[in-house]
């Protein structure tokens, strides 16, 4: 707990420094701190995204053999699993990507610390049309939901049969949550969603260039 409080305290000090000492105001301070955090985590998130894309490509390549295995061993689940593991091993796949899971776990306390800081430490400052960043704002909540939907819509290798569900559910959840939290959180979501969407576009360009 002491380490957690030290981390959130540091983030609060940086936020205060940007907002007051640098004269940026709370709104721009939130944007810059969020961008700085996402940039610092970029080596991890980029690596995870690349590994996920490579894994999806391998899974797509064995889709036909996987279907054949399911049909052939439909009545013997144990043998079906054994043959599936063998097929995965032949193509350099594991049942789960341990490095990606580890990367996600490393990010979690950092992101949660920033979220907690913004949830409790934005004060009552104004930003653009928002008179009080400590209170919800409908338009910022809608923008947060829209950017969430866009970030999900351009996500690579999204299952087509679940596409609209995976786009709409996070967006609706984001909207309903942002309407009950501070505008500072909505501003954070807008910033991080925009960053994530830009990263996805860049990732797609890199993958396309490698494949050409």
N, C-alpha and C positions, 0 to 999 in steps of 0.2 A: 504493500500500500504506500509506503514511503516513496518508492521509486515512481509509482503512478502519480502521486501528488507533486513530486518534483518535475515530472514531465508536463503535466497540465499547467503547473505554475510557470514553467519556462515558456510554454506556448502563450499563456496569458500575458507575460511580460513582453514577448515579441509583438503580440497584437497591440498592446498598449503603446509600445515604442513606435510602431508604424502609424497608429492612429493619431497619437498626440505629439510625440517628440518629432516625428517626421512630417506632421501636419497633413496626413493623407485622409484622415477621417476614418470612422469605423468601417464604412462600406468598402472602400478601397483596400483597407487593411485586411479585411476578410478575403477579398479576391486575391491579393498578393500572397498572403500566408497560405491559402489553399493551393495556388499555383506553385509556390515554393515547395510545399509538401509533395505534391504530385510529381514535380520535377525530380526531387530527391529520391522518390520511389521508382522513377522511370526505369532504371536498370533492372529492377525486380519485375515490374509489371510488363515491361517489354519482353523480357525473357519468358515469363509465364505465357504471354500471348503467342509468342513464336512457337513455344512447345505445344500449346493447345492446337494451333493451326497445323503443325506437323502431325500431331496425333490424329486429328480429324481426317487429314489426308490419308493416313495409313488405314484408319477405320473404313473410310470410303472404298479403299482399294480391296479390302477383304469382305465387303458387304455381301457379295455373291457367295463366296465360300461359307460365310457365317449362316446365310439363309439355308444353304444346303445342309449344313450340320444340324440346324434346328429341325429341319424336316426329317433328316435321316435318323436322328436320335430323339425324336419327339417323345417317345415312351420311356426313355432312360435318361433322366436328368443328370445323374452322376456322370455317366459316360459323355453326355453332351458337354458338361462343364470341363471334363478332362480334355476332350478334343478341342474345345474353345481355347483353353489355356495353351495347348500345343500350337494352335494356329497363331495365337498372339505372340508366343515366343519366337516362332519362325519369322515374324515380321517386326521383331524388336519392340513389342508392345507389352506393357504390364496392365493388370486390371485397374490400376490407379497410378497417376503420375505423382510420385512422392515428392519430387523437387518442387513441383508447382504447388502442392499442398503446403509444403514448408514455407515457400515464398508468401503464400496467402496468410499463413499464421504470423509471419514476421511483420507483415503490413498491419495486421488487425489492431494491436495496441496503439500504433502510431496514429492511424486514422480515427480510432475511437477517442483518443486523447484530444485530437483536434475538434472532433464533433462535440465532445463534452465542454471544451473551452468555449466554442462558439455558442453553445446552447445556454451557457450561464454567464458569459462575460462580454456580451456585445453592448450592454448598457442601453441607453435610451437615445442614442445619436440618430440623426436623420441621414438619409442617403437618397439622392435623386428625388423622386416623388414620395418616398417613404418617410413619414414624419418620425417614426419610432421603430428602430431595428429590433427592439426587444419585443415587439408585438407582431402578430401575423399580418401579412399583406396579401390580398387576394390575387393581384396581378403577378406578384413574385411567385406565389404558390403555383399559379397556372404556368408560368415560365419554367419553373422547376419540373413540373409534370411533363411539359412539352419536350424539354431537353432530355428528360429520362426516356421518353418514348423514342426520340431520335437516336439516342445512344444505343438503345436496345434494337432498333430497326436496322442499324447498320452493323450490328455485331456479326462476325463471320460464322458460317456454318450453323446457323440457327435452324432447328428442325422445322420444315415447312408446315407440317401438320399442327404444330404448336405456335406458329409464328405470331399470330394476332394475340393469342393469350399471353405470350411472353413479352409482348410490347405493351399491351393495355393494362395488365395487372400491376406491374411496377409503377406505371404512370399514375394510375388511380390511387394506389397506396401512397405515392409521393405527394399527390395533390391533397388527399385527406389529412396526411400527417403535417404537411406544411401549413395547412389552414389552422392548426392548433399549436404550432411552435413559433419561435421568433423568426422574423424576416431574415435575420442573420443566417439561420440554418438554410432557408430557401436560397439565399444568395450563394452559400457554400455549395449546395446541390447544383445550382445552375453552372457555377464555375467548374466544378469537378466533372459534371456531365459533358460540358463543352470540351474540356481537356481530354476526357476519355474518347469522345467521338473523333477528335482530331488525331489521337493516337491510333485509333482503329483505321482511319483513312490512310494514315502513313504506313501502317502495318500491311494493309492490303496492297499498297503500291510496291512495297518491298517484296512481298510474296509473289506478286505478278511479275516483277522484274527478274526474280530468281527463277521463275518457271518459264520465262521466255528464252 
